[in-house]
Amino acid sequence: MRRARPRHPGEQPGGTDRHPGAAPLEVKIRCIDARMAGLTGLRADLEARVGTGCPRARRTGPADGAG
């Protein structure tokens, strides 16, 4: 037999009311979504560069930067 989950204070039967801690979680979710969007953009940029070679390899002169 499955046990019912405990209700949070102020929650109505059926779970239609939002938990008081939901707002901070929504902020965190928006932050994660923004980070994921940034990573998606970075991934697209890197994917576009695949096969174009290393920009440092095109540099002339010694690798230590002495000239």
N, CA, C and O atoms as a Tinker XYZ file with bonds, in Angstrom:
   268  protein
     1  N      0.838000   -1.180000    0.000000    73     2
     2  CA     0.000000    0.000000    0.000000    64     1     3
     3  C      0.883000    1.243000    0.000000    63     2     4     5
     4  O      1.851000    1.331000    0.755000    81     3
     5  N      0.544000    2.183000   -0.839000    73     3     6
     6  CA     1.322000    3.415000   -0.958000    64     5     7
     7  C      0.889000    4.433000    0.075000    63     6     8     9
     8  O     -0.303000    4.653000    0.288000    81     7
     9  N      1.857000    5.045000    0.707000    73     7    10
    10  CA     1.541000    6.081000    1.698000    64     9    11
    11  C      1.416000    7.428000    1.020000    63    10    12    13
    12  O      2.164000    7.740000    0.093000    81    11
    13  N      0.485000    8.212000    1.477000    73    11    14
    14  CA     0.307000    9.559000    0.935000    64    13    15
    15  C      1.471000   10.429000    1.394000    63    14    16    17
    16  O      1.968000   10.295000    2.513000    81    15
    17  N      1.895000   11.330000    0.497000    73    15    18
    18  CA     2.986000   12.228000    0.882000    64    17    19
    19  C      2.473000   13.231000    1.907000    63    18    20    21
    20  O      1.304000   13.613000    1.870000    81    19
    21  N      3.330000   13.654000    2.812000    73    19    22
    22  CA     2.891000   14.618000    3.820000    64    21    23
    23  C      2.568000   15.956000    3.165000    63    22    24    25
    24  O      3.216000   16.357000    2.198000    81    23
    25  N      1.583000   16.626000    3.687000    73    23    26
    26  CA     1.212000   17.943000    3.164000    64    25    27
    27  C      2.034000   19.018000    3.841000    63    26    28    29
    28  O      2.422000   18.896000    5.003000    81    27
    29  N      2.291000   20.074000    3.087000    73    27    30
    30  CA     2.972000   21.239000    3.645000    64    29    31
    31  C      1.936000   22.129000    4.297000    63    30    32    33
    32  O      0.766000   22.089000    3.917000    81    31
    33  N      2.336000   22.931000    5.270000    73    31    34
    34  CA     1.373000   23.824000    5.929000    64    33    35
    35  C      0.671000   24.705000    4.906000    63    34    36    37
    36  O      1.323000   25.315000    4.058000    81    35
    37  N     -0.619000   24.773000    4.978000    73    35    38
    38  CA    -1.404000   25.619000    4.082000    64    37    39
    39  C     -1.758000   24.968000    2.766000    63    38    40    41
    40  O     -2.481000   25.563000    1.967000    81    39
    41  N     -1.279000   23.780000    2.516000    73    39    42
    42  CA    -1.575000   23.109000    1.256000    64    41    43
    43  C     -2.971000   22.508000    1.320000    63    42    44    45
    44  O     -3.363000   21.911000    2.322000    81    43
    45  N     -3.693000   22.673000    0.257000    73    43    46
    46  CA    -5.038000   22.132000    0.171000    64    45    47
    47  C     -4.986000   20.700000   -0.340000    63    46    48    49
    48  O     -4.042000   20.326000   -1.037000    81    47
    49  N     -5.992000   19.893000   -0.003000    73    47    50
    50  CA    -6.027000   18.534000   -0.559000    64    49    51
    51  C     -5.990000   18.581000   -2.081000    63    50    52    53
    52  O     -6.601000   19.453000   -2.699000    81    51
    53  N     -5.286000   17.661000   -2.664000    73    51    54
    54  CA    -5.158000   17.626000   -4.118000    64    53    55
    55  C     -3.876000   18.284000   -4.593000    63    54    56    57
    56  O     -3.527000   18.177000   -5.769000    81    55
    57  N     -3.172000   18.960000   -3.704000    73    55    58
    58  CA    -1.881000   19.537000   -4.052000    64    57    59
    59  C     -1.942000   20.709000   -5.019000    63    58    60    61
    60  O     -0.988000   20.932000   -5.765000    81    59
    61  N     -3.034000   21.462000   -5.028000    73    59    62
    62  CA    -3.151000   22.562000   -5.980000    64    61    63
    63  C     -2.427000   23.821000   -5.521000    63    62    64    65
    64  O     -2.071000   24.659000   -6.349000    81    63
    65  N     -2.205000   23.967000   -4.230000    73    63    66
    66  CA    -1.492000   25.153000   -3.738000    64    65    67
    67  C      0.005000   24.953000   -3.890000    63    66    68    69
    68  O      0.519000   23.844000   -3.744000    81    67
    69  N      0.696000   26.050000   -4.187000    73    67    70
    70  CA     2.146000   25.983000   -4.322000    64    69    71
    71  C      2.796000   26.035000   -2.959000    63    70    72    73
    72  O      2.311000   26.687000   -2.034000    81    71
    73  N      3.901000   25.333000   -2.861000    73    71    74
    74  CA     4.671000   25.321000   -1.622000    64    73    75
    75  C      5.298000   26.688000   -1.416000    63    74    76    77
    76  O      5.711000   27.325000   -2.385000    81    75
    77  N      5.379000   27.157000   -0.162000    73    75    78
    78  CA     5.985000   28.474000    0.088000    64    77    79
    79  C      7.421000   28.588000   -0.413000    63    78    80    81
    80  O      7.876000   29.693000   -0.705000    81    79
    81  N      8.135000   27.491000   -0.519000    73    79    82
    82  CA     9.515000   27.531000   -0.986000    64    81    83
    83  C      9.641000   27.476000   -2.491000    63    82    84    85
    84  O     10.756000   27.406000   -3.009000    81    83
    85  N      8.524000   27.505000   -3.212000    73    83    86
    86  CA     8.564000   27.375000   -4.666000    64    85    87
    87  C      9.212000   28.580000   -5.344000    63    86    88    89
    88  O      9.898000   28.414000   -6.353000    81    87
    89  N      9.014000   29.781000   -4.817000    73    87    90
    90  CA     9.563000   30.985000   -5.460000    64    89    91
    91  C     11.090000   30.926000   -5.557000    63    90    92    93
    92  O     11.623000   31.166000   -6.640000    81    91
    93  N     11.823000   30.619000   -4.473000    73    91    94
    94  CA    13.281000   30.533000   -4.609000    64    93    95
    95  C     13.704000   29.453000   -5.600000    63    94    96    97
    96  O     14.698000   29.616000   -6.308000    81    95
    97  N     12.961000   28.361000   -5.654000    73    95    98
    98  CA    13.300000   27.312000   -6.614000    64    97    99
    99  C     13.070000   27.794000   -8.035000    63    98   100   101
   100  O     13.836000   27.453000   -8.936000    81    99
   101  N     12.031000   28.578000   -8.248000    73    99   102
   102  CA    11.785000   29.122000   -9.585000    64   101   103
   103  C     12.912000   30.045000  -10.010000    63   102   104   105
   104  O     13.294000   30.061000  -11.180000    81   103
   105  N     13.445000   30.809000   -9.075000    73   103   106
   106  CA    14.581000   31.685000   -9.378000    64   105   107
   107  C     15.789000   30.846000   -9.777000    63   106   108   109
   108  O     16.492000   31.176000  -10.732000    81   107
   109  N     16.026000   29.766000   -9.048000    73   107   110
   110  CA    17.151000   28.886000   -9.373000    64   109   111
   111  C     16.955000   28.245000  -10.741000    63   110   112   113
   112  O     17.906000   28.115000  -11.512000    81   111
   113  N     15.728000   27.846000  -11.038000    73   111   114
   114  CA    15.446000   27.243000  -12.343000    64   113   115
   115  C     15.707000   28.248000  -13.457000    63   114   116   117
   116  O     16.277000   27.891000  -14.489000    81   115
   117  N     15.299000   29.500000  -13.263000    73   115   118
   118  CA    15.574000   30.535000  -14.280000    64   117   119
   119  C     17.072000   30.736000  -14.453000    63   118   120   121
   120  O     17.550000   30.930000  -15.571000    81   119
   121  N     17.809000   30.690000  -13.358000    73   119   122
   122  CA    19.270000   30.838000  -13.424000    64   121   123
   123  C     19.873000   29.681000  -14.205000    63   122   124   125
   124  O     20.739000   29.886000  -15.055000    81   123
   125  N     19.422000   28.479000  -13.924000    73   123   126
   126  CA    19.918000   27.300000  -14.645000    64   125   127
   127  C     19.571000   27.399000  -16.119000    63   126   128   129
   128  O     20.398000   27.082000  -16.975000    81   127
   129  N     18.347000   27.840000  -16.428000    73   127   130
   130  CA    17.944000   27.990000  -17.830000    64   129   131
   131  C     18.840000   28.993000  -18.553000    63   130   132   133
   132  O     19.216000   28.776000  -19.705000    81   131
   133  N     19.185000   30.100000  -17.871000    73   131   134
   134  CA    20.059000   31.101000  -18.480000    64   133   135
   135  C     21.454000   30.519000  -18.730000    63   134   136   137
   136  O     22.052000   30.761000  -19.778000    81   135
   137  N     21.960000   29.763000  -17.775000    73   135   138
   138  CA    23.275000   29.130000  -17.956000    64   137   139
   139  C     23.248000   28.131000  -19.103000    63   138   140   141
   140  O     24.186000   28.056000  -19.897000    81   139
   141  N     22.160000   27.361000  -19.182000    73   139   142
   142  CA    22.044000   26.374000  -20.258000    64   141   143
   143  C     21.977000   27.069000  -21.613000    63   142   144   145
   144  O     22.543000   26.576000  -22.589000    81   143
   145  N     21.289000   28.208000  -21.682000    73   143   146
   146  CA    21.224000   28.953000  -22.935000    64   145   147
   147  C     22.616000   29.447000  -23.326000    63   146   148   149
   148  O     22.996000   29.393000  -24.496000    81   147
   149  N     23.368000   29.926000  -22.342000    73   147   150
   150  CA    24.741000   30.356000  -22.618000    64   149   151
   151  C     25.613000   29.213000  -23.096000    63   150   152   153
   152  O     26.411000   29.374000  -24.020000    81   151
   153  N     25.458000   28.059000  -22.466000    73   151   154
   154  CA    26.236000   26.894000  -22.882000    64   153   155
   155  C     25.820000   26.417000  -24.274000    63   154   156   157
   156  O     26.657000   25.943000  -25.043000    81   155
   157  N     24.549000   26.539000  -24.597000    73   155   158
   158  CA    24.084000   26.166000  -25.928000    64   157   159
   159  C     24.734000   27.064000  -26.978000    63   158   160   161
   160  O     25.149000   26.591000  -28.036000    81   159
   161  N     24.821000   28.357000  -26.682000    73   159   162
   162  CA    25.491000   29.284000  -27.592000    64   161   163
   163  C     26.967000   28.963000  -27.738000    63   162   164   165
   164  O     27.512000   29.000000  -28.841000    81   163
   165  N     27.611000   28.649000  -26.623000    73   163   166
   166  CA    29.027000   28.289000  -26.660000    64   165   167
   167  C     29.231000   27.011000  -27.470000    63   166   168   169
   168  O     30.169000   26.912000  -28.262000    81   167
   169  N     28.353000   26.042000  -27.268000    73   167   170
   170  CA    28.455000   24.791000  -28.011000    64   169   171
   171  C     28.314000   25.033000  -29.508000    63   170   172   173
   172  O     29.054000   24.452000  -30.302000    81   171
   173  N     27.373000   25.883000  -29.899000    73   171   174
   174  CA    27.185000   26.182000  -31.316000    64   173   175
   175  C     28.429000   26.851000  -31.892000    63   174   176   177
   176  O     28.836000   26.548000  -33.014000    81   175
   177  N     29.031000   27.759000  -31.128000    73   175   178
   178  CA    30.250000   28.431000  -31.583000    64   177   179
   179  C     31.395000   27.440000  -31.750000    63   178   180   181
   180  O     32.113000   27.465000  -32.750000    81   179
   181  N     31.557000   26.572000  -30.762000    73   179   182
   182  CA    32.628000   25.577000  -30.841000    64   181   183
   183  C     32.380000   24.586000  -31.972000    63   182   184   185
   184  O     33.310000   24.178000  -32.667000    81   183
   185  N     31.129000   24.207000  -32.148000    73   183   186
   186  CA    30.807000   23.279000  -33.230000    64   185   187
   187  C     31.117000   23.895000  -34.596000    63   186   188   189
   188  O     31.540000   23.193000  -35.515000    81   187
   189  N     30.906000   25.208000  -34.727000    73   187   190
   190  CA    31.211000   25.896000  -35.976000    64   189   191
   191  C     32.717000   25.933000  -36.234000    63   190   192   193
   192  O     33.154000   26.009000  -37.382000    81   191
   193  N     33.508000   25.880000  -35.156000    73   191   194
   194  CA    34.968000   25.943000  -35.294000    64   193   195
   195  C     35.621000   24.591000  -35.532000    63   194   196   197
   196  O     36.802000   24.528000  -35.874000    81   195
   197  N     34.875000   23.515000  -35.358000    73   195   198
   198  CA    35.449000   22.178000  -35.536000    64   197   199
   199  C     36.015000   22.059000  -36.945000    63   198   200   201
   200  O     35.337000   22.373000  -37.924000    81   199
   201  N     37.252000   21.608000  -37.039000    73   199   202
   202  CA    37.881000   21.404000  -38.331000    64   201   203
   203  C     38.530000   22.652000  -38.909000    63   202   204   205
   204  O     39.092000   22.597000  -40.002000    81   203
   205  N     38.466000   23.779000  -38.202000    73   203   206
   206  CA    39.072000   25.001000  -38.731000    64   205   207
   207  C     40.523000   25.142000  -38.294000    63   206   208   209
   208  O     41.217000   26.056000  -38.738000    81   207
   209  N     40.985000   24.254000  -37.434000    73   207   210
   210  CA    42.371000   24.322000  -36.976000    64   209   211
   211  C     42.493000   25.161000  -35.727000    63   210   212   213
   212  O     41.563000   25.864000  -35.330000    81   211
   213  N     43.637000   25.076000  -35.126000    73   211   214
   214  CA    43.902000   25.798000  -33.893000    64   213   215
   215  C     44.425000   27.191000  -34.228000    63   214   216   217
   216  O     45.388000   27.303000  -34.988000    81   215
   217  N     43.827000   28.262000  -33.690000    73   215   218
   218  CA    44.316000   29.613000  -33.986000    64   217   219
   219  C     45.746000   29.846000  -33.497000    63   218   220   221
   220  O     46.468000   30.654000  -34.081000    81   219
   221  N     46.159000   29.165000  -32.452000    73   219   222
   222  CA    47.534000   29.322000  -31.957000    64   221   223
   223  C     48.538000   28.666000  -32.893000    63   222   224   225
   224  O     49.697000   29.077000  -32.941000    81   223
   225  N     48.114000   27.659000  -33.633000    73   223   226
   226  CA    49.025000   26.976000  -34.554000    64   225   227
   227  C     49.395000   27.868000  -35.740000    63   226   228   229
   228  O     50.426000   27.652000  -36.377000    81   227
   229  N     48.574000   28.852000  -36.037000    73   227   230
   230  CA    48.839000   29.769000  -37.156000    64   229   231
   231  C     49.870000   30.844000  -36.790000    63   230   232   233
   232  O     50.406000   31.521000  -37.666000    81   231
   233  N     50.137000   30.990000  -35.503000    73   231   234
   234  CA    51.060000   32.013000  -35.041000    64   233   235
   235  C     52.468000   31.679000  -35.510000    63   234   236   237
   236  O     52.873000   30.517000  -35.479000    81   235
   237  N     53.221000   32.691000  -35.947000    73   235   238
   238  CA    54.607000   32.462000  -36.385000    64   237   239
   239  C     55.545000   32.843000  -35.250000    63   238   240   241
   240  O     55.178000   33.621000  -34.370000    81   239
   241  N     56.731000   32.305000  -35.270000    73   239   242
   242  CA    57.719000   32.607000  -34.249000    64   241   243
   243  C     57.752000   31.532000  -33.184000    63   242   244   245
   244  O     56.964000   30.588000  -33.226000    81   243
   245  N     58.661000   31.668000  -32.225000    73   243   246
   246  CA    58.796000   30.670000  -31.163000    64   245   247
   247  C     57.532000   30.575000  -30.315000    63   246   248   249
   248  O     56.783000   31.543000  -30.185000    81   247
   249  N     57.312000   29.425000  -29.755000    73   247   250
   250  CA    56.124000   29.181000  -28.938000    64   249   251
   251  C     56.152000   29.949000  -27.633000    63   250   252   253
   252  O     55.102000   30.152000  -27.023000    81   251
   253  N     57.328000   30.384000  -27.183000    73   251   254
   254  CA    57.403000   31.078000  -25.892000    64   253   255
   255  C     57.060000   32.566000  -26.006000    63   254   256   257
   256  O     57.036000   33.270000  -24.997000    81   255
   257  N     56.799000   33.043000  -27.207000    73   255   258
   258  CA    56.407000   34.425000  -27.395000    64   257   259
   259  C     57.557000   35.407000  -27.390000    63   258   260   261
   260  O     57.331000   36.613000  -27.294000    81   259
   261  N     58.777000   34.929000  -27.488000    73   259   262
   262  CA    59.945000   35.804000  -27.418000    64   261   263
   263  C     60.209000   36.513000  -28.762000    63   262   264   265
   264  O     61.113000   37.343000  -28.859000    81   263
   265  N     59.443000   36.191000  -29.759000    73   263   266
   266  CA    59.619000   37.004000  -30.934000    64   265   267
   267  C     59.796000   36.349000  -32.175000    63   266   268
   268  O     59.950000   37.006000  -33.204000    81   267
